[in-house]
Amino acid sequence: MKRRLIAPISKGMRWLLLAAGFLVLLAGFQLFILTEYTDRYFAWTIQPFITAAFLGGGYFASFLVEFLAFRNGKWPEGRIAVPAVFTFTTLTLIATLLHVDRFHFNSPLVLAQAAAWFWLMIYAVVPPLMLLMWARQRRMSGSGTIGSLPLPASLRLVLLIQGVLLLSWGAALFLDPKLSAVSWPWTLTPLTSQATGAWLIGIGILAVHGFAENDYARVRIGLVGYLAFGVLEVVALLRYPGSFSWVSWSGWLYVGLIVSVLITGLYATKSVRQKNL
């Protein structure tokens, strides 16, 4: 069994992960629980409701990854959260600035207006701060050792395929929102196309990162989020089946992808538990 040095997650990075985790938990509640009230309680109004539920599922899954990385405290096991979170928050900031007119900055509703300004503040601060903490983290030395238990080749291959598909689909939605009309199974606006694309890219990075790490201990936190994402998106689909294009190729691809993510997450997390990690 290979042995590697363990570097702790720096105090700054840990507290940033905790703060970001709390914020995405709040966003998840607004979108996944208060799905039909984004005009009152969220930063911008989201229609159809399945879009808000989809985004909310991503936020809840992200909370698990960030909180577990904070609690774990070991950089080799917690770092899987950082590239995905940094990329997602950066892309979301770009989408916000491109569609700033869609936000509730001038809403007569106090909560909606506050949500919009809070949203802008979060996404303006988190990406540069995380990049700074990430750079500092890479300079930290380790103490102690950690064993290496490689993933099965079949699991790595599935993660790679899923990751490439998620990244490709997400990039298409983000770079050219008009493509959503023919490549996504429900209606998206330019803003929600880019918000959706940002989540697909973030989850795709998580999958590819798991493939690259190739170690149960170092990917288990990401696998929990991966499983949660699959479960929550299935729930979102079951809540709003009427908004979904069941007969389109994008609908079949979406269902296949989400179910495969769910199955992969179940299998991988079960394997982690069996190995007592």
N, C-alpha and C positions, 0 to 999 in steps of 0.2 A: 504493500500500500504506500503510495506517495505521501510525502509530508510537506506541508507548506506553512510559511509564516502567517500568523494571524495579526492583521492590523486592526485596531479598534476604529469604529466610526468616530470621527472627531465630534467634539461637543457641539460645534457650530452646525455641522451637517445633521446630527441627531435632532437638534431642536428645530432645524428647518424642516426635516421630514415630519416631525410631530405637528408643527404648525400647518404645513401643507396638507397633511392628513386630515386635520380638523376642518380645514377649509373645503376640501373635496367632499368630506362627509356632509357638510352643510349644503353644498351644491347638489349632492346626491339626494338629500332629503327634499330640496326644492323641486327637483326634476322627476325623481322616481316616485315620490310620495304625493307631492302637490302637483302632479303632472298637468292637470287641466287648469292650473291657476298661474301660469307663468306671466300672464299680463298683469298680475297683482303683486307677485312675490319674487320674480326673477329679474335678471338684468335686461332681458328682451323677451318679447312674446314669441312663443314657439308653436307652430302648427305644421303638420298634424300632431296629435298628442303622442303618437308612437315615436316621433323624433325626440321629444323631451324624455320619454321613458328610456330610449336607447342611450342618450347622453347620460342620464342619471345612473344607468347601470354601469357605465364606464367610470363614473365618479365613485360609486360605492366600491367597485373592484379596486380602484386606485387607492382608496383609503386603506384597504386591507394590506396592500403591498407596502405603502409608506409607513403605516403604524407598526407592522411586523418588523420592518427594517429598523425602525427606531428602537423597538423593544429588544431586538436581537443584539444590537450594539457591535457586531463584528463586520468589518468592511467586506471580507470575501463573501459573506452570506447576505449582506444587505445592499451591496452595490448594484445588484440587478435592478433595483428600483430607480436608480439615478438617471441613466441615459434615456429611459422611456419617459420619465417625468419631465426631464429637461426639454426633450424634443416636443412633447405634447404642449407644455406651457408656452414654449416659444412660438409654435405654430398657432396656438390659440390667440396669443398676443397679436400676431400678424393679421389673423382673421378679424379680430376686434377692430384694429386700426383701419382695415379696409372697408369695414361696414359699420363704422361708428354711428352713422345716422339711424341705424336700426335699434339702438339701445335706448333705455328709458331715462336718459339724462335729463329730459325736460318733462317727465311724466308728472301729472297732477297728484299721483299716488306716491306718498312719501316712501313707503317700503320699496316700491319698484324703482324709484329714483335712487334711493340709497343702495339698492342692490347693484345698479349699473355702475355707480362710482366705486363701490367696493370691488366689483369685478375688475374694473380698469386698474385700480391700485394693486390688486393681487398679481395680475398678469404683467404689470410693469415692473414689479419688484422681484417676484420669484425666479424668473429665468436668469437674470444677471447674478443674483445672490447665490443660486445653486451652482452656476458656473464657477464663481469664486470659491465656494466651499469645496467643489469637486477638484479644482486645481490644488488647493491646500491639502485635501485628503490624499492625493496621489503622492505627496511628498512625505507622508507620515510613514515611519518604520513600524514593523510588526513585532509582536512578542508571542511566544508560544507556537504551537503547530496545529495544523488541521489535516485530517486524512482526506484522501481522494477516493470517491466511489463513482466511477463513470456511469452515465446513463446508457441504457440499451441502445444499440444502433438504430433499431426501429423507431424508438421514441424520438431520438435526435432527428431522424429523417422527417418524421411527421411535423415536428416543431419547425424545421427549416421550410418545408413546403407551405405550412400554414403562415409562417412569418412572411415569406416572399409574397404570397397571395394578399395578405393583409396590407403589406407595404405598398404593393402595386395598386390595389384598389383604393387605398387611402390617398396615395399620391395623385391618382387620376381625379378623385373628387376634390382634392384641395387645389390642384393646379388649374383645373378647368371645371368649375361648378356646373357648366352647361351639360357636361357628360352625365350628370346625375339623372337627367330625364330619361336616358336609355340604359344606364348602368346601375341604377339603384331601385329596389323594389317598392319604394314609396316616394311621395313628392318631397323634394328638398328645395329650399331657397338657396341663393348663393352663400349666405351666411351659414345656414345649417349644413350645407354641403361641405364647407370647409371645416366646420366644427366636427362633423362626422368623420371627415377625412383625417383630421388630427388625431381622433381616437383610434381609428384603424391603424394609423402609422405608429402610435404609441404602443398599442397591443402587439403590433407586428415586431417592433423592436424588442419587446419583452420576449417574444417567442424565439427570435433569432439570437438574442443574448443567451437564452437558455441553451440553445444548440451549441453556441460557442463555449460557454462555461463547462458543459459536459461533466457536471458533478452534482449529485443529488443534494448535498448540503448547501451548495451555492445557488441552487435554482429553486429550492423548496418554497421560499417566500414568493417568488414570481409565480410558481405553480398554483399557489392558493388564490392569487389574484386572477390567474388565467381561468381557473375553475369557476370563480365567482362571476367573472365576465360572461362565461357561457351560460350559467344558470340564470343570471339576471336578464340577459338578452332573450332567452327563451320565454321568460315570464313576461317581458315587455311585448313580445310578439303575441302571446296568448291573450294579453289584455286588450290589444287593438288589432285583431285580425282583419277587420274591415278596411283598414288603411293600407293593407299589404297586397301587393300584386302577386298572387299565388301562381298565376299561369305564365309569368315571364321567366326568361332564362336567369335574370338577376335574382328573382325570388328563389328559384331552386338553388342557385349558387349560394345565396345568403343563408338559407336554411341548412344546406349541407355544411357550410363553413362553421356556423354557430354550433350545430350539433357535434361536429368533429372537435371543436374547441372544448365543448362540455365533456365529451368522452375522453379526450386526451387529458384534461384536467383531473377527471375522476381517476383514471388509471395511474397517472403520475403521483397524485397525492396519496393514493392507496399504497403505492410502492414505497413512498417516503415513510409512511407509518409502519409498514412491515419491516423496514430496515432500522426502525427505532432512532431515526434522526431527529 
